Amino acid sequence: MAAGNTQTPQLTRAHRVLIGVVVFGAVIIAGIGFAGSYAAVRELALKKGFGDFSYVFPIGIDAGICVLLALDLLLT
């Protein structure tokens, strides 16, 4: 089989700027989502009697979601 003449597409400056805008927007949206999730889960943990652990519990929950999502994407 002969190798095909494939070329990698070159990113223009406009592409790079657009990628930067999308990444920036995604970070902002993720930050808002994390803040809301943290506040809601922490409040629930306080009500359920988690004590001082309620400050780190929401981080563990969000980290677990990220890890399982990454695992799902990897296995897909």
PDB file of N, CA, C, O and CB in Angstrom:
ATOM      1  N   MET A   1       0.830  -1.179   0.000  1.00  0.00           N
ATOM      2  CA  MET A   1       0.000   0.000   0.000  1.00  0.00           C
ATOM      3  C   MET A   1       0.874   1.243   0.000  1.00  0.00           C
ATOM      4  O   MET A   1       1.824   1.342   0.777  1.00  0.00           O
ATOM      5  CB  MET A   1      -0.944  -0.002   1.202  1.00  0.00           C
ATOM      6  N   ALA A   2       0.566   2.152  -0.838  1.00  0.00           N
ATOM      7  CA  ALA A   2       1.308   3.406  -0.893  1.00  0.00           C
ATOM      8  C   ALA A   2       0.754   4.363   0.150  1.00  0.00           C
ATOM      9  O   ALA A   2      -0.450   4.425   0.398  1.00  0.00           O
ATOM     10  CB  ALA A   2       1.236   4.033  -2.306  1.00  0.00           C
ATOM     11  N   ALA A   3       1.674   5.107   0.749  1.00  0.00           N
ATOM     12  CA  ALA A   3       1.246   6.089   1.749  1.00  0.00           C
ATOM     13  C   ALA A   3       0.521   7.225   1.052  1.00  0.00           C
ATOM     14  O   ALA A   3       0.957   7.705   0.005  1.00  0.00           O
ATOM     15  CB  ALA A   3       2.457   6.628   2.563  1.00  0.00           C
ATOM     16  N   GLY A   4      -0.588   7.652   1.639  1.00  0.00           N
ATOM     17  CA  GLY A   4      -1.362   8.753   1.065  1.00  0.00           C
ATOM     18  C   GLY A   4      -0.657  10.074   1.304  1.00  0.00           C
ATOM     19  O   GLY A   4       0.195  10.181   2.186  1.00  0.00           O
ATOM     20  N   ASN A   5      -1.007  11.065   0.529  1.00  0.00           N
ATOM     21  CA  ASN A   5      -0.419  12.395   0.655  1.00  0.00           C
ATOM     22  C   ASN A   5      -1.289  13.214   1.607  1.00  0.00           C
ATOM     23  O   ASN A   5      -2.062  14.069   1.175  1.00  0.00           O
ATOM     24  CB  ASN A   5      -0.293  13.097  -0.743  1.00  0.00           C
ATOM     25  N   THR A   6      -1.155  12.944   2.908  1.00  0.00           N
ATOM     26  CA  THR A   6      -1.958  13.670   3.893  1.00  0.00           C
ATOM     27  C   THR A   6      -1.130  14.771   4.520  1.00  0.00           C
ATOM     28  O   THR A   6       0.054  14.597   4.807  1.00  0.00           O
ATOM     29  CB  THR A   6      -2.496  12.719   4.979  1.00  0.00           C
ATOM     30  N   GLN A   7      -1.760  15.883   4.721  1.00  0.00           N
ATOM     31  CA  GLN A   7      -1.101  17.018   5.346  1.00  0.00           C
ATOM     32  C   GLN A   7      -1.860  17.400   6.599  1.00  0.00           C
ATOM     33  O   GLN A   7      -3.088  17.336   6.649  1.00  0.00           O
ATOM     34  CB  GLN A   7      -1.006  18.215   4.374  1.00  0.00           C
ATOM     35  N   THR A   8      -1.105  17.799   7.609  1.00  0.00           N
ATOM     36  CA  THR A   8      -1.765  18.292   8.812  1.00  0.00           C
ATOM     37  C   THR A   8      -2.216  19.717   8.568  1.00  0.00           C
ATOM     38  O   THR A   8      -1.464  20.525   8.023  1.00  0.00           O
ATOM     39  CB  THR A   8      -0.826  18.212  10.045  1.00  0.00           C
ATOM     40  N   PRO A   9      -3.440  20.032   8.966  1.00  0.00           N
ATOM     41  CA  PRO A   9      -3.914  21.398   8.758  1.00  0.00           C
ATOM     42  C   PRO A   9      -3.132  22.385   9.629  1.00  0.00           C
ATOM     43  O   PRO A   9      -2.820  22.097  10.784  1.00  0.00           O
ATOM     44  CB  PRO A   9      -5.418  21.494   9.065  1.00  0.00           C
ATOM     45  N   GLN A  10      -2.827  23.524   9.070  1.00  0.00           N
ATOM     46  CA  GLN A  10      -2.098  24.559   9.790  1.00  0.00           C
ATOM     47  C   GLN A  10      -3.091  25.494  10.467  1.00  0.00           C
ATOM     48  O   GLN A  10      -4.087  25.901   9.870  1.00  0.00           O
ATOM     49  CB  GLN A  10      -1.164  25.344   8.837  1.00  0.00           C
ATOM     50  N   LEU A  11      -2.804  25.830  11.726  1.00  0.00           N
ATOM     51  CA  LEU A  11      -3.668  26.757  12.443  1.00  0.00           C
ATOM     52  C   LEU A  11      -3.268  28.192  12.107  1.00  0.00           C
ATOM     53  O   LEU A  11      -2.101  28.571  12.205  1.00  0.00           O
ATOM     54  CB  LEU A  11      -3.593  26.510  13.970  1.00  0.00           C
ATOM     55  N   THR A  12      -4.246  28.964  11.718  1.00  0.00           N
ATOM     56  CA  THR A  12      -3.981  30.373  11.440  1.00  0.00           C
ATOM     57  C   THR A  12      -4.056  31.148  12.756  1.00  0.00           C
ATOM     58  O   THR A  12      -4.421  30.596  13.794  1.00  0.00           O
ATOM     59  CB  THR A  12      -4.996  30.944  10.391  1.00  0.00           C
ATOM     60  N   ARG A  13      -3.711  32.405  12.699  1.00  0.00           N
ATOM     61  CA  ARG A  13      -3.784  33.260  13.897  1.00  0.00           C
ATOM     62  C   ARG A  13      -5.226  33.354  14.385  1.00  0.00           C
ATOM     63  O   ARG A  13      -5.476  33.372  15.590  1.00  0.00           O
ATOM     64  CB  ARG A  13      -3.223  34.681  13.599  1.00  0.00           C
ATOM     65  N   ALA A  14      -6.169  33.412  13.455  1.00  0.00           N
ATOM     66  CA  ALA A  14      -7.580  33.491  13.823  1.00  0.00           C
ATOM     67  C   ALA A  14      -8.016  32.227  14.570  1.00  0.00           C
ATOM     68  O   ALA A  14      -8.779  32.304  15.533  1.00  0.00           O
ATOM     69  CB  ALA A  14      -8.451  33.700  12.569  1.00  0.00           C
ATOM     70  N   HIS A  15      -7.532  31.073  14.126  1.00  0.00           N
ATOM     71  CA  HIS A  15      -7.849  29.824  14.824  1.00  0.00           C
ATOM     72  C   HIS A  15      -7.311  29.858  16.249  1.00  0.00           C
ATOM     73  O   HIS A  15      -8.012  29.483  17.188  1.00  0.00           O
ATOM     74  CB  HIS A  15      -7.271  28.614  14.064  1.00  0.00           C
ATOM     75  N   ARG A  16      -6.084  30.300  16.412  1.00  0.00           N
ATOM     76  CA  ARG A  16      -5.468  30.354  17.745  1.00  0.00           C
ATOM     77  C   ARG A  16      -6.231  31.303  18.670  1.00  0.00           C
ATOM     78  O   ARG A  16      -6.441  30.997  19.844  1.00  0.00           O
ATOM     79  CB  ARG A  16      -3.998  30.797  17.638  1.00  0.00           C
ATOM     80  N   VAL A  17      -6.640  32.447  18.142  1.00  0.00           N
ATOM     81  CA  VAL A  17      -7.408  33.403  18.944  1.00  0.00           C
ATOM     82  C   VAL A  17      -8.745  32.789  19.340  1.00  0.00           C
ATOM     83  O   VAL A  17      -9.164  32.908  20.491  1.00  0.00           O
ATOM     84  CB  VAL A  17      -7.629  34.727  18.167  1.00  0.00           C
ATOM     85  N   LEU A  18      -9.411  32.140  18.405  1.00  0.00           N
ATOM     86  CA  LEU A  18     -10.702  31.508  18.690  1.00  0.00           C
ATOM     87  C   LEU A  18     -10.550  30.398  19.735  1.00  0.00           C
ATOM     88  O   LEU A  18     -11.384  30.276  20.631  1.00  0.00           O
ATOM     89  CB  LEU A  18     -11.318  30.939  17.395  1.00  0.00           C
ATOM     90  N   ILE A  19      -9.509  29.602  19.627  1.00  0.00           N
ATOM     91  CA  ILE A  19      -9.251  28.554  20.622  1.00  0.00           C
ATOM     92  C   ILE A  19      -9.021  29.185  21.993  1.00  0.00           C
ATOM     93  O   ILE A  19      -9.516  28.676  22.999  1.00  0.00           O
ATOM     94  CB  ILE A  19      -8.025  27.690  20.211  1.00  0.00           C
ATOM     95  N   GLY A  20      -8.281  30.283  22.042  1.00  0.00           N
ATOM     96  CA  GLY A  20      -8.047  30.979  23.306  1.00  0.00           C
ATOM     97  C   GLY A  20      -9.336  31.499  23.920  1.00  0.00           C
ATOM     98  O   GLY A  20      -9.538  31.386  25.129  1.00  0.00           O
ATOM     99  N   VAL A  21     -10.199  32.061  23.107  1.00  0.00           N
ATOM    100  CA  VAL A  21     -11.483  32.575  23.598  1.00  0.00           C
ATOM    101  C   VAL A  21     -12.346  31.433  24.134  1.00  0.00           C
ATOM    102  O   VAL A  21     -12.978  31.572  25.182  1.00  0.00           O
ATOM    103  CB  VAL A  21     -12.232  33.331  22.473  1.00  0.00           C
ATOM    104  N   VAL A  22     -12.375  30.316  23.428  1.00  0.00           N
ATOM    105  CA  VAL A  22     -13.169  29.165  23.861  1.00  0.00           C
ATOM    106  C   VAL A  22     -12.620  28.603  25.172  1.00  0.00           C
ATOM    107  O   VAL A  22     -13.395  28.297  26.078  1.00  0.00           O
ATOM    108  CB  VAL A  22     -13.179  28.070  22.769  1.00  0.00           C
ATOM    109  N   VAL A  23     -11.313  28.462  25.287  1.00  0.00           N
ATOM    110  CA  VAL A  23     -10.703  27.947  26.524  1.00  0.00           C
ATOM    111  C   VAL A  23     -10.987  28.898  27.680  1.00  0.00           C
ATOM    112  O   VAL A  23     -11.338  28.451  28.772  1.00  0.00           O
ATOM    113  CB  VAL A  23      -9.172  27.754  26.350  1.00  0.00           C
ATOM    114  N   PHE A  24     -10.839  30.197  27.458  1.00  0.00           N
ATOM    115  CA  PHE A  24     -11.118  31.179  28.501  1.00  0.00           C
ATOM    116  C   PHE A  24     -12.576  31.090  28.961  1.00  0.00           C
ATOM    117  O   PHE A  24     -12.854  31.097  30.160  1.00  0.00           O
ATOM    118  CB  PHE A  24     -10.806  32.596  27.997  1.00  0.00           C
ATOM    119  N   GLY A  25     -13.495  31.007  28.011  1.00  0.00           N
ATOM    120  CA  GLY A  25     -14.910  30.887  28.346  1.00  0.00           C
ATOM    121  C   GLY A  25     -15.207  29.599  29.108  1.00  0.00           C
ATOM    122  O   GLY A  25     -16.002  29.596  30.047  1.00  0.00           O
ATOM    123  N   ALA A  26     -14.569  28.512  28.703  1.00  0.00           N
ATOM    124  CA  ALA A  26     -14.779  27.231  29.384  1.00  0.00           C
ATOM    125  C   ALA A  26     -14.279  27.292  30.821  1.00  0.00           C
ATOM    126  O   ALA A  26     -14.911  26.735  31.719  1.00  0.00           O
ATOM    127  CB  ALA A  26     -14.073  26.096  28.628  1.00  0.00           C
ATOM    128  N   VAL A  27     -13.149  27.962  31.050  1.00  0.00           N
ATOM    129  CA  VAL A  27     -12.614  28.097  32.409  1.00  0.00           C
ATOM    130  C   VAL A  27     -13.563  28.934  33.271  1.00  0.00           C
ATOM    131  O   VAL A  27     -13.794  28.606  34.434  1.00  0.00           O
ATOM    132  CB  VAL A  27     -11.201  28.742  32.378  1.00  0.00           C
ATOM    133  N   ILE A  28     -14.108  30.000  32.711  1.00  0.00           N
ATOM    134  CA  ILE A  28     -15.056  30.838  33.451  1.00  0.00           C
ATOM    135  C   ILE A  28     -16.307  30.034  33.815  1.00  0.00           C
ATOM    136  O   ILE A  28     -16.757  30.074  34.960  1.00  0.00           O
ATOM    137  CB  ILE A  28     -15.443  32.089  32.620  1.00  0.00           C
ATOM    138  N   ILE A  29     -16.864  29.311  32.855  1.00  0.00           N
ATOM    139  CA  ILE A  29     -18.066  28.515  33.107  1.00  0.00           C
ATOM    140  C   ILE A  29     -17.775  27.420  34.132  1.00  0.00           C
ATOM    141  O   ILE A  29     -18.595  27.167  35.015  1.00  0.00           O
ATOM    142  CB  ILE A  29     -18.590  27.893  31.794  1.00  0.00           C
ATOM    143  N   ALA A  30     -16.622  26.772  34.024  1.00  0.00           N
ATOM    144  CA  ALA A  30     -16.256  25.737  34.988  1.00  0.00           C
ATOM    145  C   ALA A  30     -16.100  26.332  36.387  1.00  0.00           C
ATOM    146  O   ALA A  30     -16.501  25.707  37.369  1.00  0.00           O
ATOM    147  CB  ALA A  30     -14.954  25.037  34.558  1.00  0.00           C
ATOM    148  N   GLY A  31     -15.528  27.522  36.489  1.00  0.00           N
ATOM    149  CA  GLY A  31     -15.375  28.178  37.791  1.00  0.00           C
ATOM    150  C   GLY A  31     -16.706  28.502  38.432  1.00  0.00           C
ATOM    151  O   GLY A  31     -16.890  28.309  39.634  1.00  0.00           O
ATOM    152  N   ILE A  32     -17.635  28.995  37.630  1.00  0.00           N
ATOM    153  CA  ILE A  32     -18.976  29.301  38.147  1.00  0.00           C
ATOM    154  C   ILE A  32     -19.663  28.016  38.606  1.00  0.00           C
ATOM    155  O   ILE A  32     -20.271  27.979  39.676  1.00  0.00           O
ATOM    156  CB  ILE A  32     -19.836  30.018  37.065  1.00  0.00           C
ATOM    157  N   GLY A  33     -19.567  26.982  37.809  1.00  0.00           N
ATOM    158  CA  GLY A  33     -20.169  25.700  38.172  1.00  0.00           C
ATOM    159  C   GLY A  33     -19.562  25.119  39.429  1.00  0.00           C
ATOM    160  O   GLY A  33     -20.278  24.599  40.285  1.00  0.00           O
ATOM    161  N   PHE A  34     -18.230  25.203  39.549  1.00  0.00           N
ATOM    162  CA  PHE A  34     -17.574  24.680  40.742  1.00  0.00           C
ATOM    163  C   PHE A  34     -17.989  25.454  41.984  1.00  0.00           C
ATOM    164  O   PHE A  34     -18.241  24.857  43.030  1.00  0.00           O
ATOM    165  CB  PHE A  34     -16.061  24.728  40.578  1.00  0.00           C
ATOM    166  N   ALA A  35     -18.063  26.775  41.878  1.00  0.00           N
ATOM    167  CA  ALA A  35     -18.448  27.590  43.037  1.00  0.00           C
ATOM    168  C   ALA A  35     -19.864  27.251  43.500  1.00  0.00           C
ATOM    169  O   ALA A  35     -20.109  27.120  44.699  1.00  0.00           O
ATOM    170  CB  ALA A  35     -18.349  29.089  42.695  1.00  0.00           C
ATOM    171  N   GLY A  36     -20.783  27.112  42.569  1.00  0.00           N
ATOM    172  CA  GLY A  36     -22.154  26.759  42.919  1.00  0.00           C
ATOM    173  C   GLY A  36     -22.249  25.365  43.508  1.00  0.00           C
ATOM    174  O   GLY A  36     -22.955  25.146  44.492  1.00  0.00           O
ATOM    175  N   SER A  37     -21.544  24.431  42.911  1.00  0.00           N
ATOM    176  CA  SER A  37     -21.537  23.056  43.407  1.00  0.00           C
ATOM    177  C   SER A  37     -20.923  22.986  44.799  1.00  0.00           C
ATOM    178  O   SER A  37     -21.452  22.320  45.689  1.00  0.00           O
ATOM    179  CB  SER A  37     -20.769  22.140  42.443  1.00  0.00           C
ATOM    180  N   TYR A  38     -19.805  23.678  44.979  1.00  0.00           N
ATOM    181  CA  TYR A  38     -19.119  23.669  46.276  1.00  0.00           C
ATOM    182  C   TYR A  38     -20.048  24.199  47.370  1.00  0.00           C
ATOM    183  O   TYR A  38     -20.172  23.597  48.436  1.00  0.00           O
ATOM    184  CB  TYR A  38     -17.821  24.515  46.213  1.00  0.00           C
ATOM    185  N   ALA A  39     -20.691  25.319  47.098  1.00  0.00           N
ATOM    186  CA  ALA A  39     -21.560  25.937  48.103  1.00  0.00           C
ATOM    187  C   ALA A  39     -22.736  25.023  48.456  1.00  0.00           C
ATOM    188  O   ALA A  39     -23.070  24.865  49.630  1.00  0.00           O
ATOM    189  CB  ALA A  39     -22.081  27.292  47.596  1.00  0.00           C
ATOM    190  N   ALA A  40     -23.358  24.425  47.445  1.00  0.00           N
ATOM    191  CA  ALA A  40     -24.521  23.574  47.698  1.00  0.00           C
ATOM    192  C   ALA A  40     -24.146  22.308  48.454  1.00  0.00           C
ATOM    193  O   ALA A  40     -24.824  21.926  49.408  1.00  0.00           O
ATOM    194  CB  ALA A  40     -25.196  23.208  46.389  1.00  0.00           C
ATOM    195  N   VAL A  41     -23.064  21.653  48.027  1.00  0.00           N
ATOM    196  CA  VAL A  41     -22.662  20.403  48.678  1.00  0.00           C
ATOM    197  C   VAL A  41     -22.135  20.677  50.084  1.00  0.00           C
ATOM    198  O   VAL A  41     -22.382  19.884  50.992  1.00  0.00           O
ATOM    199  CB  VAL A  41     -21.592  19.674  47.841  1.00  0.00           C
ATOM    200  N   ARG A  42     -21.422  21.771  50.282  1.00  0.00           N
ATOM    201  CA  ARG A  42     -20.908  22.107  51.610  1.00  0.00           C
ATOM    202  C   ARG A  42     -22.057  22.376  52.583  1.00  0.00           C
ATOM    203  O   ARG A  42     -22.029  21.928  53.729  1.00  0.00           O
ATOM    204  CB  ARG A  42     -19.978  23.333  51.534  1.00  0.00           C
ATOM    205  N   GLU A  43     -23.058  23.106  52.116  1.00  0.00           N
ATOM    206  CA  GLU A  43     -24.217  23.391  52.967  1.00  0.00           C
ATOM    207  C   GLU A  43     -24.934  22.094  53.358  1.00  0.00           C
ATOM    208  O   GLU A  43     -25.329  21.916  54.511  1.00  0.00           O
ATOM    209  CB  GLU A  43     -25.195  24.345  52.245  1.00  0.00           C
ATOM    210  N   LEU A  44     -25.096  21.204  52.398  1.00  0.00           N
ATOM    211  CA  LEU A  44     -25.738  19.924  52.682  1.00  0.00           C
ATOM    212  C   LEU A  44     -24.895  19.102  53.668  1.00  0.00           C
ATOM    213  O   LEU A  44     -25.434  18.484  54.586  1.00  0.00           O
ATOM    214  CB  LEU A  44     -25.961  19.133  51.374  1.00  0.00           C
ATOM    215  N   ALA A  45     -23.571  19.098  53.472  1.00  0.00           N
ATOM    216  CA  ALA A  45     -22.688  18.352  54.374  1.00  0.00           C
ATOM    217  C   ALA A  45     -22.750  18.926  55.791  1.00  0.00           C
ATOM    218  O   ALA A  45     -22.720  18.174  56.765  1.00  0.00           O
ATOM    219  CB  ALA A  45     -21.234  18.381  53.851  1.00  0.00           C
ATOM    220  N   LEU A  46     -22.834  20.239  55.909  1.00  0.00           N
ATOM    221  CA  LEU A  46     -22.964  20.851  57.238  1.00  0.00           C
ATOM    222  C   LEU A  46     -24.265  20.414  57.908  1.00  0.00           C
ATOM    223  O   LEU A  46     -24.283  20.098  59.098  1.00  0.00           O
ATOM    224  CB  LEU A  46     -22.912  22.393  57.132  1.00  0.00           C
ATOM    225  N   LYS A  47     -25.358  20.398  57.132  1.00  0.00           N
ATOM    226  CA  LYS A  47     -26.655  19.993  57.684  1.00  0.00           C
ATOM    227  C   LYS A  47     -26.650  18.524  58.119  1.00  0.00           C
ATOM    228  O   LYS A  47     -27.342  18.144  59.064  1.00  0.00           O
ATOM    229  CB  LYS A  47     -27.763  20.226  56.650  1.00  0.00           C
ATOM    230  N   LYS A  48     -25.861  17.706  57.419  1.00  0.00           N
ATOM    231  CA  LYS A  48     -25.811  16.282  57.724  1.00  0.00           C
ATOM    232  C   LYS A  48     -24.802  15.954  58.831  1.00  0.00           C
ATOM    233  O   LYS A  48     -24.627  14.786  59.179  1.00  0.00           O
ATOM    234  CB  LYS A  48     -25.468  15.502  56.470  1.00  0.00           C
ATOM    235  N   GLY A  49     -24.132  16.987  59.391  1.00  0.00           N
ATOM    236  CA  GLY A  49     -23.231  16.776  60.514  1.00  0.00           C
ATOM    237  C   GLY A  49     -21.825  16.348  60.160  1.00  0.00           C
ATOM    238  O   GLY A  49     -21.193  15.638  60.942  1.00  0.00           O
ATOM    239  N   PHE A  50     -21.309  16.752  59.008  1.00  0.00           N
ATOM    240  CA  PHE A  50     -19.955  16.389  58.611  1.00  0.00           C
ATOM    241  C   PHE A  50     -18.884  17.189  59.354  1.00  0.00           C
ATOM    242  O   PHE A  50     -17.711  16.816  59.332  1.00  0.00           O
ATOM    243  CB  PHE A  50     -19.792  16.584  57.128  1.00  0.00           C
ATOM    244  N   GLY A  51     -19.270  18.272  60.004  1.00  0.00           N
ATOM    245  CA  GLY A  51     -18.321  19.091  60.762  1.00  0.00           C
ATOM    246  C   GLY A  51     -17.293  19.764  59.874  1.00  0.00           C
ATOM    247  O   GLY A  51     -17.626  20.287  58.811  1.00  0.00           O
ATOM    248  N   ASP A  52     -16.029  19.748  60.319  1.00  0.00           N
ATOM    249  CA  ASP A  52     -14.952  20.391  59.548  1.00  0.00           C
ATOM    250  C   ASP A  52     -14.694  19.705  58.209  1.00  0.00           C
ATOM    251  O   ASP A  52     -14.184  20.329  57.278  1.00  0.00           O
ATOM    252  CB  ASP A  52     -13.672  20.402  60.361  1.00  0.00           C
ATOM    253  N   PHE A  53     -15.043  18.426  58.111  1.00  0.00           N
ATOM    254  CA  PHE A  53     -14.852  17.700  56.852  1.00  0.00           C
ATOM    255  C   PHE A  53     -15.725  18.274  55.733  1.00  0.00           C
ATOM    256  O   PHE A  53     -15.461  18.040  54.553  1.00  0.00           O
ATOM    257  CB  PHE A  53     -15.167  16.213  57.046  1.00  0.00           C
ATOM    258  N   SER A  54     -16.755  19.020  56.104  1.00  0.00           N
ATOM    259  CA  SER A  54     -17.650  19.586  55.096  1.00  0.00           C
ATOM    260  C   SER A  54     -16.949  20.610  54.203  1.00  0.00           C
ATOM    261  O   SER A  54     -17.461  20.940  53.133  1.00  0.00           O
ATOM    262  CB  SER A  54     -18.844  20.232  55.772  1.00  0.00           C
ATOM    263  N   TYR A  55     -15.784  21.118  54.622  1.00  0.00           N
ATOM    264  CA  TYR A  55     -15.047  22.085  53.799  1.00  0.00           C
ATOM    265  C   TYR A  55     -14.303  21.404  52.647  1.00  0.00           C
ATOM    266  O   TYR A  55     -14.115  22.018  51.597  1.00  0.00           O
ATOM    267  CB  TYR A  55     -14.054  22.864  54.667  1.00  0.00           C
ATOM    268  N   VAL A  56     -13.881  20.164  52.819  1.00  0.00           N
ATOM    269  CA  VAL A  56     -13.137  19.469  51.763  1.00  0.00           C
ATOM    270  C   VAL A  56     -13.988  18.436  51.026  1.00  0.00           C
ATOM    271  O   VAL A  56     -13.625  18.009  49.930  1.00  0.00           O
ATOM    272  CB  VAL A  56     -11.917  18.788  52.354  1.00  0.00           C
ATOM    273  N   PHE A  57     -15.109  18.033  51.609  1.00  0.00           N
ATOM    274  CA  PHE A  57     -15.978  17.037  50.995  1.00  0.00           C
ATOM    275  C   PHE A  57     -16.417  17.425  49.577  1.00  0.00           C
ATOM    276  O   PHE A  57     -16.353  16.580  48.684  1.00  0.00           O
ATOM    277  CB  PHE A  57     -17.196  16.823  51.865  1.00  0.00           C
ATOM    278  N   PRO A  58     -16.862  18.674  49.330  1.00  0.00           N
ATOM    279  CA  PRO A  58     -17.284  19.031  47.960  1.00  0.00           C
ATOM    280  C   PRO A  58     -16.147  18.930  46.940  1.00  0.00           C
ATOM    281  O   PRO A  58     -16.388  18.610  45.776  1.00  0.00           O
ATOM    282  CB  PRO A  58     -17.845  20.446  47.944  1.00  0.00           C
ATOM    283  N   ILE A  59     -14.919  19.200  47.368  1.00  0.00           N
ATOM    284  CA  ILE A  59     -13.781  19.096  46.447  1.00  0.00           C
ATOM    285  C   ILE A  59     -13.591  17.636  46.038  1.00  0.00           C
ATOM    286  O   ILE A  59     -13.324  17.342  44.873  1.00  0.00           O
ATOM    287  CB  ILE A  59     -12.478  19.658  47.101  1.00  0.00           C
ATOM    288  N   GLY A  60     -13.730  16.724  47.004  1.00  0.00           N
ATOM    289  CA  GLY A  60     -13.625  15.298  46.691  1.00  0.00           C
ATOM    290  C   GLY A  60     -14.707  14.838  45.735  1.00  0.00           C
ATOM    291  O   GLY A  60     -14.449  14.043  44.831  1.00  0.00           O
ATOM    292  N   ILE A  61     -15.904  15.331  45.929  1.00  0.00           N
ATOM    293  CA  ILE A  61     -17.006  14.966  45.031  1.00  0.00           C
ATOM    294  C   ILE A  61     -16.729  15.455  43.609  1.00  0.00           C
ATOM    295  O   ILE A  61     -16.857  14.687  42.655  1.00  0.00           O
ATOM    296  CB  ILE A  61     -18.341  15.552  45.546  1.00  0.00           C
ATOM    297  N   ASP A  62     -16.349  16.728  43.462  1.00  0.00           N
ATOM    298  CA  ASP A  62     -16.069  17.283  42.131  1.00  0.00           C
ATOM    299  C   ASP A  62     -14.855  16.615  41.488  1.00  0.00           C
ATOM    300  O   ASP A  62     -14.852  16.366  40.282  1.00  0.00           O
ATOM    301  CB  ASP A  62     -15.839  18.796  42.224  1.00  0.00           C
ATOM    302  N   ALA A  63     -13.826  16.325  42.283  1.00  0.00           N
ATOM    303  CA  ALA A  63     -12.647  15.639  41.746  1.00  0.00           C
ATOM    304  C   ALA A  63     -13.027  14.240  41.265  1.00  0.00           C
ATOM    305  O   ALA A  63     -12.564  13.791  40.217  1.00  0.00           O
ATOM    306  CB  ALA A  63     -11.525  15.557  42.814  1.00  0.00           C
ATOM    307  N   GLY A  64     -13.873  13.556  42.036  1.00  0.00           N
ATOM    308  CA  GLY A  64     -14.326  12.235  41.620  1.00  0.00           C
ATOM    309  C   GLY A  64     -15.098  12.272  40.320  1.00  0.00           C
ATOM    310  O   GLY A  64     -14.932  11.399  39.469  1.00  0.00           O
ATOM    311  N   ILE A  65     -15.948  13.286  40.161  1.00  0.00           N
ATOM    312  CA  ILE A  65     -16.696  13.433  38.908  1.00  0.00           C
ATOM    313  C   ILE A  65     -15.736  13.634  37.738  1.00  0.00           C
ATOM    314  O   ILE A  65     -15.905  13.019  36.685  1.00  0.00           O
ATOM    315  CB  ILE A  65     -17.686  14.618  38.997  1.00  0.00           C
ATOM    316  N   CYS A  66     -14.735  14.486  37.916  1.00  0.00           N
ATOM    317  CA  CYS A  66     -13.757  14.748  36.845  1.00  0.00           C
ATOM    318  C   CYS A  66     -12.980  13.486  36.481  1.00  0.00           C
ATOM    319  O   CYS A  66     -12.776  13.195  35.302  1.00  0.00           O
ATOM    320  CB  CYS A  66     -12.778  15.857  37.271  1.00  0.00           C
ATOM    321  N   VAL A  67     -12.547  12.737  37.497  1.00  0.00           N
ATOM    322  CA  VAL A  67     -11.775  11.516  37.241  1.00  0.00           C
ATOM    323  C   VAL A  67     -12.632  10.484  36.524  1.00  0.00           C
ATOM    324  O   VAL A  67     -12.172   9.865  35.565  1.00  0.00           O
ATOM    325  CB  VAL A  67     -11.229  10.931  38.556  1.00  0.00           C
ATOM    326  N   LEU A  68     -13.865  10.286  36.968  1.00  0.00           N
ATOM    327  CA  LEU A  68     -14.714   9.302  36.310  1.00  0.00           C
ATOM    328  C   LEU A  68     -15.099   9.733  34.902  1.00  0.00           C
ATOM    329  O   LEU A  68     -15.224   8.883  34.021  1.00  0.00           O
ATOM    330  CB  LEU A  68     -15.961   9.060  37.130  1.00  0.00           C
ATOM    331  N   LEU A  69     -15.290  11.017  34.667  1.00  0.00           N
ATOM    332  CA  LEU A  69     -15.559  11.501  33.321  1.00  0.00           C
ATOM    333  C   LEU A  69     -14.354  11.255  32.410  1.00  0.00           C
ATOM    334  O   LEU A  69     -14.511  10.805  31.276  1.00  0.00           O
ATOM    335  CB  LEU A  69     -15.914  12.998  33.351  1.00  0.00           C
ATOM    336  N   ALA A  70     -13.152  11.551  32.910  1.00  0.00           N
ATOM    337  CA  ALA A  70     -11.944  11.308  32.126  1.00  0.00           C
ATOM    338  C   ALA A  70     -11.775   9.821  31.832  1.00  0.00           C
ATOM    339  O   ALA A  70     -11.385   9.451  30.724  1.00  0.00           O
ATOM    340  CB  ALA A  70     -10.711  11.846  32.862  1.00  0.00           C
ATOM    341  N   LEU A  71     -12.062   8.965  32.809  1.00  0.00           N
ATOM    342  CA  LEU A  71     -11.980   7.530  32.590  1.00  0.00           C
ATOM    343  C   LEU A  71     -12.983   7.084  31.530  1.00  0.00           C
ATOM    344  O   LEU A  71     -12.657   6.262  30.673  1.00  0.00           O
ATOM    345  CB  LEU A  71     -12.220   6.777  33.899  1.00  0.00           C
ATOM    346  N   ASP A  72     -14.191   7.617  31.584  1.00  0.00           N
ATOM    347  CA  ASP A  72     -15.211   7.293  30.589  1.00  0.00           C
ATOM    348  C   ASP A  72     -14.750   7.692  29.184  1.00  0.00           C
ATOM    349  O   ASP A  72     -14.900   6.927  28.232  1.00  0.00           O
ATOM    350  CB  ASP A  72     -16.536   7.997  30.932  1.00  0.00           C
ATOM    351  N   LEU A  73     -14.187   8.897  29.069  1.00  0.00           N
ATOM    352  CA  LEU A  73     -13.703   9.356  27.760  1.00  0.00           C
ATOM    353  C   LEU A  73     -12.535   8.487  27.274  1.00  0.00           C
ATOM    354  O   LEU A  73     -12.432   8.187  26.085  1.00  0.00           O
ATOM    355  CB  LEU A  73     -13.268  10.841  27.836  1.00  0.00           C
ATOM    356  N   LEU A  74     -11.672   8.095  28.188  1.00  0.00           N
ATOM    357  CA  LEU A  74     -10.532   7.251  27.823  1.00  0.00           C
ATOM    358  C   LEU A  74     -10.991   5.885  27.344  1.00  0.00           C
ATOM    359  O   LEU A  74     -10.490   5.377  26.341  1.00  0.00           O
ATOM    360  CB  LEU A  74      -9.581   7.093  29.008  1.00  0.00           C
ATOM    361  N   LEU A  75     -11.940   5.289  28.050  1.00  0.00           N
ATOM    362  CA  LEU A  75     -12.415   3.955  27.688  1.00  0.00           C
ATOM    363  C   LEU A  75     -13.308   3.976  26.456  1.00  0.00           C
ATOM    364  O   LEU A  75     -13.462   2.953  25.790  1.00  0.00           O
ATOM    365  CB  LEU A  75     -13.164   3.339  28.848  1.00  0.00           C
ATOM    366  N   THR A  76     -13.893   5.115  26.148  1.00  0.00           N
ATOM    367  CA  THR A  76     -14.724   5.210  24.953  1.00  0.00           C
ATOM    368  C   THR A  76     -13.862   5.205  23.714  1.00  0.00           C
ATOM    369  O   THR A  76     -14.382   5.279  22.600  1.00  0.00           O
ATOM    370  CB  THR A  76     -15.589   6.467  24.990  1.00  0.00           C
TER     371      THR A  76
END
